[in-house]
Amino acid sequence: MKKNYYGITALVLIVAMLGGCGSSASSDTTAAVAEDTIAEDSANRGGGETEAAEENGAAEVSGEELVIGTMANSLGLPVRQADLAGYFEDAGLNVSIEIFATGAPINEAMASGDLDVAVSGMASVYALATGMYTYVGDGVITTGGESIYARADSNIAKAAKNDRGVIGSAETVKGASILGPLATTAHYQAIKYAESFGLTADDFSMVSMDYAQAYQAFITGEGDLIATKMPYTNQLAEAGYVCVCDMNMVLDSPIVDTIFVQNDVAQNRAADVEAFLNCYYRACEDLMNDEAMRRDVAMTWYAEEGITYSESDMDSEVEVKDYYTLDTINTDTKIGQFMVDIADFYVDQEMITAEELPNVAASVDDTFVEAAKTMGK
């Protein structure tokens, strides 16, 4: 069963999460606190990884409704594919899927207890910083397509490129208004873009709009820049706007999105979480192995949700969006590392507090992924 849940961006929640900012603790102190918190959290869930995996593996799926919040884009596509393929039903899961416009209202719905599982993006860092959730899996991998655009006749677009290909200058970017949703990859990229010229977040204004609203506003003349994602990046490029910065120009590693659950779901319904992850990563393998099917499922779903995607938009998405599978997840690095890195950056930006920082690392629990992998396909 699917529900539509396009909420208004929860600015109240964001303000609450951004409030009480403080300075960053030293990296050594933070690491020690995080390590202690992780150990305590693991003990609260019943012991170490081996014991948890054994206990979780012996449990059966509960049959209770499992409410999943995600977005109608590449991030949520594995959830859609798992549902269409019947993986959830075959696993005995009673799944309800709710669709959101951005990550901030997903955080709001998690905070109010309306969701059990969030398959979301960078806004998840604010939720994880509260200590209320458990990070159980890595999501879609993004290597490009998250970009900032300027009008071709603007002074910013006419400035020179730096050694990483970023266009602009301290003089042209300072004081600029950038359209895009707060607490997302768009906001993060805007900060990194400003930093590439020696500026800070105080040197530009982020005008909060969801992606569709920001696109419409920008093409009608509002704002100096827009920080956005596909399909809007592709549409802006085709319309002659200038890409002044792509995420891969200001990041040294790809964006990895998130799967996190309520702490009580992790503790009391571990088998449900493991079965969900098994279904999710099987669906990811479908998408990676059959590009024609991936295109068909994606474009049909996006259209049903009112999102216009052209064939060239889909070309761009396939090029820069990859998925982990049961064979590749958690093989090289510990899950959740991207969120931990983002949390460190957000402490420096005073967007989360140093006291909240250890909660992000402590939320990560890879025993669910390991159990999901043992279920097979």
C-alpha positions in Angstrom: 0.0 0.0 0.0 1.3 3.5 -0.8 0.4 6.9 0.6 1.3 10.3 -0.7 2.7 12.6 1.9 4.0 15.8 0.4 4.6 17.9 3.5 5.6 21.5 3.7 9.2 21.7 4.7 9.4 21.6 8.5 11.2 24.8 9.2 10.2 24.6 12.9 12.0 21.3 13.2 15.1 22.6 11.4 15.2 25.7 13.6 14.9 23.4 16.7 17.7 21.2 15.5 19.9 24.2 14.6 19.3 25.9 17.9 21.8 26.0 20.7 24.8 25.8 18.5 28.2 25.5 20.1 31.8 25.1 19.1 33.3 21.9 18.0 35.1 19.6 20.5 38.5 18.3 19.7 38.6 15.4 17.3 40.2 13.1 19.9 37.6 13.9 22.5 34.7 13.5 20.0 36.1 10.2 18.9 36.4 8.9 22.4 32.8 10.0 23.3 31.5 8.5 20.1 33.3 5.2 20.9 31.8 5.1 24.4 28.4 5.9 23.1 28.6 3.2 20.4 29.6 0.6 23.0 26.7 1.6 25.3 24.2 1.6 22.5 25.4 -1.9 21.4 25.0 -3.1 24.9 21.5 -1.7 25.2 20.5 -3.6 22.1 21.7 -6.9 23.6 25.4 -7.1 23.3 28.0 -7.2 20.5 27.6 -7.7 16.8 27.8 -11.5 16.9 25.2 -11.9 19.6 22.9 -9.4 18.0 23.2 -11.1 14.6 22.4 -14.5 16.1 19.4 -13.2 18.0 18.1 -11.2 15.0 18.6 -14.1 12.7 16.5 -16.4 14.9 13.5 -13.9 15.0 10.6 -13.9 12.6 9.1 -11.0 10.8 6.4 -9.5 13.0 3.7 -8.8 10.5 3.1 -5.4 12.0 2.8 -2.4 9.6 6.2 -1.1 8.6 5.8 2.5 7.5 8.6 3.7 5.2 9.2 7.4 4.2 11.1 8.2 1.1 11.1 10.4 -2.0 10.0 9.8 -5.6 13.5 10.0 -7.1 16.5 7.8 -7.5 16.9 7.7 -3.7 13.5 6.0 -3.3 13.6 3.9 -6.5 14.8 0.7 -4.8 11.8 0.9 -2.4 9.5 1.3 -5.4 11.2 -1.6 -7.2 11.1 -3.9 -4.2 7.4 -3.2 -3.8 6.7 -3.8 -7.6 8.7 -7.0 -7.6 6.8 -8.4 -4.6 9.9 -8.7 -2.4 8.2 -7.1 0.6 5.2 -9.4 0.3 7.3 -12.5 -0.2 9.3 -11.6 2.9 6.1 -11.4 5.0 6.5 -7.6 5.4 3.4 -5.4 5.8 4.8 -2.3 4.2 3.2 1.1 3.7 5.2 3.7 1.7 4.8 7.4 2.1 6.2 9.9 -0.4 7.8 13.2 0.6 9.2 16.2 -1.3 12.4 16.5 0.6 14.3 15.2 3.6 13.2 17.8 6.2 9.5 16.6 6.3 10.8 13.0 6.5 12.6 14.1 9.7 9.5 15.7 10.9 7.4 12.5 10.3 10.1 10.4 12.0 10.1 12.7 15.0 6.4 12.5 15.4 6.4 8.7 15.2 4.5 8.5 11.9 7.3 6.6 10.2 9.2 3.5 11.2 11.9 3.7 8.4 13.4 6.6 6.5 15.1 6.2 3.2 16.4 9.7 2.9 19.3 12.1 2.1 21.6 14.5 3.7 18.9 16.1 5.9 19.1 12.8 7.8 22.2 14.1 9.7 20.0 16.4 11.8 17.7 13.5 12.8 20.7 11.2 13.6 22.2 14.0 15.7 19.3 13.7 18.1 20.2 10.1 19.1 16.6 9.0 18.5 17.4 6.7 15.5 19.5 3.8 14.3 21.4 4.0 11.0 21.0 0.6 9.4 22.1 0.9 5.8 23.7 3.0 3.0 21.5 4.2 0.2 22.0 5.5 -3.3 25.6 6.6 -4.3 25.7 9.9 -6.2 28.8 10.9 -8.1 27.4 14.0 -9.9 24.2 15.8 -11.0 23.9 17.8 -7.8 24.9 21.3 -9.1 24.7 25.0 -8.8 23.5 27.1 -11.8 23.7 30.7 -12.8 22.2 32.8 -15.6 24.6 33.0 -18.5 24.6 36.9 -18.4 25.4 37.1 -14.7 28.8 38.3 -13.4 29.2 35.0 -11.5 28.9 32.9 -14.7 31.3 35.3 -16.5 34.0 34.8 -13.8 37.0 32.5 -14.4 37.2 28.8 -13.4 39.4 27.7 -10.5 41.7 24.7 -10.7 38.8 22.3 -9.9 36.5 23.9 -12.6 34.4 25.9 -10.2 33.2 29.2 -11.7 32.9 32.4 -9.7 34.9 34.6 -7.4 34.7 35.9 -3.9 33.7 39.3 -5.3 30.8 37.9 -7.4 29.5 35.3 -5.0 29.6 37.4 -1.8 26.1 38.6 -1.0 24.4 36.2 -3.6 21.1 34.7 -3.0 21.0 30.9 -3.6 17.6 29.1 -4.1 17.2 25.6 -2.7 16.0 23.6 0.3 17.7 23.9 3.7 19.3 20.9 5.3 19.9 19.1 2.1 22.7 18.4 -0.4 21.8 21.7 -2.0 22.4 23.6 1.2 25.6 21.7 1.8 26.9 22.3 -1.7 26.1 26.0 -1.5 28.3 26.2 1.6 31.1 24.3 0.0 30.8 26.5 -3.1 31.2 29.6 -1.0 34.2 28.1 0.8 36.0 27.4 -2.4 36.4 31.2 -2.7 37.4 31.7 0.9 33.8 32.8 1.9 31.6 31.4 4.6 27.9 30.5 5.0 27.4 34.1 6.3 28.5 35.5 3.0 25.4 34.4 1.0 21.8 33.9 1.7 20.1 30.5 1.3 16.5 31.1 0.2 14.6 28.0 1.3 12.4 26.4 -1.3 11.8 22.8 -2.3 13.5 21.7 -5.5 10.4 22.2 -7.8 9.6 25.6 -6.3 13.2 26.8 -6.6 13.4 25.7 -10.2 10.2 27.7 -11.1 11.4 30.7 -9.2 14.8 30.7 -10.7 13.7 30.5 -14.3 11.3 33.3 -13.7 14.1 35.6 -12.5 14.4 35.1 -8.8 17.7 34.5 -7.0 21.2 34.8 -8.2 22.0 31.1 -8.1 20.1 27.8 -7.7 21.4 24.7 -6.0 19.5 21.7 -7.2 19.5 18.1 -8.4 18.2 16.1 -11.3 16.0 16.4 -13.4 16.3 20.2 -12.8 20.1 20.3 -13.4 19.7 18.6 -16.7 16.8 20.9 -17.7 18.8 24.0 -16.7 21.7 22.9 -18.8 19.5 22.3 -21.8 18.0 25.7 -21.4 21.4 27.4 -21.5 22.0 28.2 -17.9 25.6 27.8 -16.7 26.7 25.1 -14.2 29.1 27.0 -11.9 29.7 24.1 -9.6 29.0 20.3 -9.5 29.1 18.5 -6.3 32.1 16.4 -7.4 34.1 19.6 -7.9 33.9 20.4 -4.1 33.8 16.9 -2.6 36.5 14.2 -2.6 34.1 11.3 -2.2 30.6 10.6 -3.5 27.4 11.4 -1.6 25.9 8.3 0.1 22.3 8.5 1.2 20.8 6.9 4.3 18.5 4.3 5.7 17.6 4.8 9.3 14.9 3.5 11.7 13.3 4.4 15.0 15.4 3.1 17.9 12.5 1.1 19.2 12.0 -0.5 15.8 15.7 -1.5 15.7 15.4 -2.9 19.2 12.0 -4.7 19.1 11.5 -5.5 15.4 15.0 -6.4 14.2 13.8 -9.1 11.9 11.5 -6.6 10.1 14.5 -4.3 9.5 16.7 -7.1 8.3 14.0 -8.4 5.9 13.4 -4.8 4.6 17.2 -4.4 3.9 17.3 -7.7 2.1 14.4 -6.7 -0.1 15.9 -3.2 -0.6 19.3 -4.4 -1.7 17.8 -7.1 -4.0 15.9 -4.4 -5.7 19.1 -2.4 -6.0 20.7 -5.3 -7.8 17.7 -5.4 -10.2 18.2 -1.7 -11.0 22.0 -2.2 -11.5 21.6 -5.2 -13.7 18.7 -4.2 -16.0 19.0 -0.6 -17.2 16.0 -0.8 -19.5 13.8 -2.0 -16.6 15.3 0.7 -14.3 14.4 3.4 -16.8 10.9 2.1 -17.3 10.2 1.8 -13.5 11.7 5.2 -12.7 10.1 7.2 -15.4 6.7 5.6 -14.9 6.8 6.2 -11.1 8.1 9.8 -11.4 5.3 10.6 -13.8 2.7 9.1 -11.5 4.1 11.4 -8.7 3.9 14.5 -11.0 7.6 14.7 -11.8 8.5 15.3 -15.5 11.5 13.3 -16.6 12.8 13.3 -20.2 14.9 10.6 -21.7 18.0 12.8 -21.4 17.2 13.4 -17.7 17.1 9.6 -17.3 20.4 9.3 -19.2 22.0 11.7 -16.7 20.5 9.9 -13.7 21.8 6.5 -14.8 25.3 8.0 -15.4 25.7 9.5 -11.9 23.5 7.3 -9.6 24.6 3.8 -8.5 23.3 1.4 -5.9 24.8 -1.0 -3.4 23.7 -4.6 -3.6 23.8 -7.5 -1.2 27.2 -8.4 -2.7 28.7 -4.9 -2.4 27.2 -3.2 0.7 29.6 -3.0 3.6 32.5 -4.7 1.9 35.1 -1.9 1.8 34.1 0.5 4.5 31.8 0.7 7.5 28.3 2.0 6.6 27.3 5.5 7.6 30.8 7.1 7.1 29.4 9.8 4.8 26.9 10.9 7.5 29.7 10.9 10.1 31.8 13.1 7.8 28.9 15.5 7.1 28.2 15.8 10.9 31.8 16.9 11.5 31.4 19.5 8.8 28.1 20.7 10.2 29.6 21.1 13.7 32.2 23.4 12.1 29.3 25.3 10.5 27.5 25.5 13.8 24.5 23.7 12.2 24.6 20.9 14.8 26.3 21.1 18.2 29.5 19.5 19.4 27.4 17.8 22.1 25.1 16.2 19.4 28.0 15.1 17.2 28.7 11.7 18.9 25.1 10.7 18.4 25.7 10.4 14.6 28.5 7.9 14.9 26.7 6.1 17.7 23.6 5.6 15.6 25.4 3.4 13.1 24.8 -0.3 13.5 25.9 -2.6 10.7 24.6 -5.8 12.2 21.4 -5.4 10.3 23.2 -5.3 7.0 25.2 -8.3 7.9 22.1 -10.2 8.8 20.3 -9.1 5.6 23.2 -10.4 3.6 23.0 -13.9 5.1 19.4 -14.2 4.0 20.4 -14.6 0.4 18.4 -13.6 -2.7 
